[in-house]
Amino acid sequence: MEHIKNHLLKVMSKKGLGGAAISSQICYFAKIWAKGRFKPISFSRGTLKVSVRSSAAAQELSMQEEELVAHLNSKIVRPVVRRVRFENNS
């Protein structure tokens, strides 16, 4: 499976879509990690933007930001995620 993922990323990069592929992977892994607590919106320039239901949810997630960033970077196998930005969707 890892071979297929790497091959797909190489092909997409040759077509100029490498950034989009990484962004979609980051949002996918963030959604799994979230377990319904927030919704990933986008990833750009090292920042994952997420939608939370309340300021309390944003505060809870901000305390876990380092853990989330480390988890995502381990899944992508390189340190591309630097921070999480919260958008209150209440």
Beta strands, then each sheet from edge to edge (+ up, - down):
strand 1: 38-44
strand 2: 47-52
strand 3: 83-88
sheet 1: 1+ 2- 3-
end
